[in-house]
Amino acid sequence: MAVELELPTEETKRLQRCINDLVAILALPASWIGRDPSHIARTLLDALEGMLSLDLVFVRLIHPSTGSSISMTRVAPGRQLPGSADEIGRMLDLWLDANPQKWPPVLRKRLGGDELSLVTLRLGLERDLGVLIAGANRADFPSQIERLLLTVAKNQAVISLQEARLLGEQKLLAETLERRVAERAVELAEANEGLWKSEARETAILNSALDCIVTIDHEGRITEFNPSA
């Protein structure tokens, strides 16, 4: 006999929201294919801010091709928090240990007059792809569902950034090979031009010489002679 489990209406709605948010996060990489890391950072922040009702979400990405840093942030309306991503990044650098392994699961800090619970997630094995930080004023932040959504979002971003790095390396390799082929073609053209000029100069000297000039090969056959000959 089958037994149906009845969940409270609020619990059902909460689970449904979680499923919808997971689907939305898993769909993000489709819009990241072939896009610049700045696009990945912007859409990631927009998605997390909307679905988790965050007071602060910050991301710093390392560009896979240039190695430059890309920092972006979103601050909830009405919050008296620093609006500059660079300023927030500097404050977070002061609070976090240089070794990501020593980062606490949740960091409770006062930021711009508000005390926030901050979740720090490194992107890549040793923060080589960047860092993602989400914060909320709620004392119970993050809940298990919020941590799950943040972790999935982080993993999706890491996969896309690694793919972008691979594509960047392939593009760089292709550009390098193309440049070397072009340089080699120029070298061959210059060598051919030099050979042609050398042969033209030799022919001019041979034709203008007043003395008889006859060239023979190792078998005694005449291979070349000038008009005087």
Backbone hydrogen bonds, N-H to C=O, Kabsch-Sander energy under -0.5 kcal/mol:
donor,donor_aa,acceptor,acceptor_aa,energy
4,E,2,A,-0.5
6,E,4,E,-0.5
7,L,5,L,-0.6
12,T,8,P,-2.6
13,K,9,T,-2.3
14,R,10,E,-2.1
15,L,11,E,-2.4
16,Q,12,T,-2.3
17,R,13,K,-2.4
18,C,14,R,-2.1
19,I,15,L,-2.4
20,N,16,Q,-2.5
21,D,17,R,-2.7
22,L,18,C,-2.5
23,V,19,I,-2.4
24,A,20,N,-2.2
25,I,21,D,-2.5
26,L,22,L,-2.7
27,A,23,V,-1.2
28,L,24,A,-0.5
28,L,25,I,-1.2
30,A,27,A,-1.0
31,S,27,A,-0.5
31,S,28,L,-1.9
32,W,28,L,-0.5
32,W,29,P,-1.0
33,I,29,P,-0.8
35,R,32,W,-2.2
39,H,36,D,-1.3
40,I,36,D,-1.5
41,A,37,P,-2.6
42,R,38,S,-2.2
43,T,39,H,-2.4
44,L,40,I,-2.0
45,L,41,A,-2.2
46,D,42,R,-2.2
47,A,43,T,-2.1
48,L,44,L,-2.3
49,E,45,L,-2.7
50,G,46,D,-1.7
51,M,47,A,-2.2
52,L,48,L,-2.0
53,S,49,E,-0.8
54,L,49,E,-0.7
55,D,135,G,-1.7
56,L,135,G,-2.1
57,V,74,R,-1.9
58,F,133,I,-3.4
59,V,72,M,-2.5
60,R,131,V,-2.6
61,L,70,I,-3.0
62,I,129,L,-1.8
63,H,61,L,-0.6
63,H,68,S,-3.3
67,G,63,H,-1.9
70,I,61,L,-2.9
72,M,59,V,-2.4
74,R,57,V,-2.2
76,A,55,D,-2.1
79,R,76,A,-1.9
81,L,79,R,-1.8
88,I,84,S,-2.3
89,G,85,A,-2.5
90,R,86,D,-2.1
91,M,87,E,-1.9
92,L,88,I,-2.5
93,D,89,G,-2.0
94,L,90,R,-1.4
95,W,91,M,-1.3
96,L,92,L,-2.0
102,K,99,N,-2.1
103,W,100,P,-1.6
107,L,118,L,-3.1
108,R,106,V,-0.5
109,K,107,L,-0.7
109,K,116,L,-2.3
111,L,109,K,-0.6
111,L,114,D,-4.0
114,D,111,L,-1.4
116,L,109,K,-3.4
116,L,114,D,-0.6
117,S,136,A,-2.9
118,L,107,L,-3.3
118,L,116,L,-0.6
119,V,134,A,-3.2
120,T,118,L,-0.5
121,L,132,L,-3.2
123,L,130,G,-2.9
124,G,122,R,-0.6
127,R,124,G,-0.6
129,L,123,L,-2.2
130,G,123,L,-0.9
131,V,60,R,-2.2
132,L,121,L,-3.3
133,I,58,F,-3.2
134,A,119,V,-2.1
135,G,56,L,-3.6
136,A,117,S,-1.6
141,F,138,R,-1.2
147,R,143,S,-2.7
148,L,144,Q,-2.2
149,L,145,I,-2.6
150,L,146,E,-2.4
151,T,147,R,-2.4
152,V,148,L,-2.5
153,A,149,L,-2.5
154,K,150,L,-2.5
155,N,151,T,-2.5
156,Q,152,V,-2.4
157,A,153,A,-2.2
158,V,154,K,-2.4
159,I,155,N,-2.3
160,S,156,Q,-2.1
161,L,157,A,-2.6
162,Q,158,V,-2.6
163,E,159,I,-2.1
164,A,160,S,-2.4
165,R,161,L,-2.5
166,L,162,Q,-2.4
167,L,163,E,-2.6
168,G,164,A,-2.5
169,E,165,R,-2.6
170,Q,166,L,-2.5
171,K,167,L,-2.6
172,L,168,G,-2.6
173,L,169,E,-2.6
174,A,170,Q,-2.6
175,E,171,K,-2.6
176,T,172,L,-2.4
177,L,173,L,-2.6
178,E,174,A,-2.5
179,R,175,E,-2.4
180,R,176,T,-2.4
181,V,177,L,-2.6
182,A,178,E,-2.2
183,E,179,R,-2.5
184,R,180,R,-2.6
185,A,181,V,-2.3
186,V,182,A,-2.1
187,E,183,E,-2.4
188,L,184,R,-2.6
189,A,185,A,-2.3
190,E,186,V,-2.7
191,A,187,E,-2.5
192,N,188,L,-2.8
193,E,189,A,-2.4
194,G,190,E,-2.5
195,L,191,A,-2.4
196,W,192,N,-2.6
197,K,193,E,-2.4
198,S,194,G,-2.2
199,E,195,L,-2.7
200,A,196,W,-2.5
201,R,197,K,-2.5
202,E,198,S,-2.4
203,T,199,E,-2.4
204,A,200,A,-2.3
205,I,201,R,-2.4
206,L,202,E,-2.4
207,N,203,T,-2.5
208,S,204,A,-1.8
209,A,205,I,-0.9
215,T,224,E,-3.7
217,D,221,R,-2.3
220,G,217,D,-1.9
223,T,215,T,-3.3
224,E,215,T,-1.6
226,N,213,I,-1.7
229,A,226,N,-0.7
